[in-house]
Amino acid sequence: MTVAPDRPLAREITDILVTHCGLDPDAAAGAPAASLEELGMDSLALLELSAVVADRWRVKIPEQAAQLSIAGVADLVARKADPPGHTENAVEIAAPLPLVWEITNNVARWPDLFTEYAVAEILHRDGDTVRFRLTMHPDENGVSWSWVSERTADPATREVHARRVETGPFEYMRIHWRYDEIPGGTRMTWTQDFAMKPDAPVDNAGMTNRINTNSTIQLAVIKEKIERAHAGGAR
């Protein structure tokens, strides 16, 4: 979704209603919580709004939009114009799959494997399922982000399915790890599917970029550490 940084989406919707649909700007400013119907927008006005929104953001406005406020319409457009996030990143590691599996699934040792985690606290184990709390190193503002996740490793298929239990700014976050034997080593693939909450500081597209950037960094670090361990005699 493309929205100019100095023009919040609700303001753009207001401008469309004023310019194309005959909305009284003073009425809109005086009753920000009023529905479009309460602001005097009839079916023809809603058709015009729908046409402009469809052309600008490729989003269809439902008939029930008359019962929404301008902010509600903006939220609807933002959700439909910002599809759920999906990333897939992989790395080839010159080490046998059993070693890669063992090292990367030792959650308690993740602070030694990843550069971003300060603490990994195991909260509960049930067979191949582990629930744990991750705490990151402080960011540039001195904030140490922390959340609880759960992951289930399947040694037979060499796959891991994980999810955030404490979702924070995410509506949901699901992660799939896949391990494949390749000539000379192992390919490890991370797939992440997620959606951000409406009040999150970044949208789905922005988080997709962040995850892709960070995954590239972390996979390179993991590759180097596992290959060094393998060269040092780890089996």
N, C-alpha and C positions, 0 to 999 in steps of 0.2 A: 504494500500500500504506500502511495506517495502522498505525503502531506507536508506542505512547507513548514519548516520549524517555527516560523513566527505566526502561523495560522493554525491554531488547534482545530481539530475536526469539528467540534460543536460550532465554532465560529464559521467554518466553511458551510455547514448545513444551514446556519442562520442566513448567511449571505445568499445561498441558493433560494431559500424560502422568500426572502425579501425581493430579490431580483426577478425571480421566475414565477413566484406563486402569490405575490401580493401581500405578503406578511407585513404588518405594521411593526417596524423595528422597536418603537417605544413600548408597544404591548409585549413584545418578546422580552425586552430588557426588564420590564416591570413584573413579569410573572415567569421566572425561569423554570419553575416546576410544572407549569401548565402544559396540558397535552396539546397536540396540534389541533385537535378538534376544538378545544377550549380557546385556542388562539384564532379561530375562525377559518381554519384551513378545510375546505370542502373536498369532495372527491376529485374535482378537476385539478385542484392545487396539488393533491397527493399524486395524481397521475403525472403532473409536470415534475414534481420532486423525484418520483421514481425514474422518470426518463433521464434526468440529469445525473442522478446517482449511478444509474446503470451505465451511462456513457463514461462517467469519470472514474468509477471504481469497479465496474463490472459486478455490481451487487444489486440484487433484486429486493425492493422494499415490499413487505407484505401488506395486505389490506389493513391489518390490525395496527399499522403504524399510526393511525389517527389517534390512538389511545396513548401514544408515547410522547414524552417531552422531547425537546430538541436534543437534550443530552442523551436521552434514551435512543433516539435515532442514530446519533453519532456513535454510541456504543455498539449498536446493531451493525452499522457499516464497518466499524473497526474489526469486529469479530469475524464478519464474513469476508472482508478484504485481506485479512491476515491469516492464512491457512495454518494449521498445526505445523510445528517444526519437525523436521526429519533430517538426521545426519547419518552418514556412514563413513567411517575412517578405518584404514587398515595399515598394518606394518608387517614386514617380513623379517623374522628373527632367525639368525643363524644358530639355532639351538634346537634340540629335540623337543617334540610336543610335550612329553611328560614333564620335562623341566619347566617349560613355559607355563604349563597348567599349574604346577605346584607353586611356583613363585607368585604368579599373578592372582591366585585364589587364596593366598595367605593374607586375609584382610587385615589381621592384626599388625602385619609388617608393611602395610601400604605407606606409612610415613617414610619408610626407607626406600620405597620403590617410586612413588610419585613425588614431585617437587612441591605440589600445592597443599598437601595435607600435613597438618601438625600433629594430629592425634586421630587414631582409629580405635574406638572403644567397642568391644564386643558386648552386646547386651543380652543376646539369647542365641542358642544353637538348637536346632532340631533336625537331626540327620544332616543332609546336605544343604539345609537352609540356615542362613545366619542373618541376624538382625544386628545392626551396628550403628554407632554414631560417628560421623566424620566431622572434624573441626579443621578448618583451613588456617593457614598462616594469615596474620593480619593483612588487610589490604592497605591501599595508600591512605585510607582514612582511619586506620587503626582498628577496623572492625574485623573480628574473627567469625566468619560465617560457619554455622553448624547445622546439621540436620541428621535425621535417622533414615536409613535405607535398609532394604531387605533384599537378599539375593539367594537364588537357588542354583547350585551347580550340578550339572548332570554329567558324571564322569563317563557314562556310556556313549553319549552323543558328543561330548566335548563342547557343550553349550552352557551358557549361564544366562538366566533371566533375572533381572533386578528391577526394583522400583523404589521411588522415594516414598517413605511413609509420612514423614513431615515434609510437605511439599513446598512450604515457603512461598516464593513468588510464582511457582508453577501450579497450574490446575492439575497437571499430572506429569510424571516423568517416568518413562519405561526404557530400560537399557537391555540390549541383547549382545552378549559376547559370543563369538564363534571362533573356534580354533580348527585350522586345517593343516594337515601335513603337506609340505611341498618339498621338492628337491633341495636338500641342504638345510632344511629347518622347518619353521612353522609360520603360517600366516595367522595373525590374530586380527579380528575385525570387530569393531564397536559400532553398533547401530543404536541410535537414540531417537525416541519419539516422544514429543512433549507438546504442551501448550502453556502459554503464560496467562496469569490472571489479568483481568482488565486493568487493575491498579498497579501492575508490576512496573518497575522502572525501565523495562525494555520489552519490546514486542517479540513475536515469534521469529520474525526475520532477523532482528538484532541478536537474539539469543542463538539462532542458528549460526550466525557468523562467529559469535564468541566461542561456541562449542567447537566448531570446525578449527578455529585458530588454536584453541587450547589443546584439543585432541592431538593435533599434529605435533605440538611440543611434547606432550606427555608420552606419546607413543615412541617418539625418538629417544626420550630419556629411558623408558622401559627397555627398548631394544638394546641400548648401550649397556645397561646394567646386567641384563640377562646374558648377553653375549660375553661380557667380562666374567660373569660367574661361571659360564660354561667353559670358557678358556682356562679358568683357574681350577677346573677339575670337578665342578658340581655336576651331578648326574640326575 
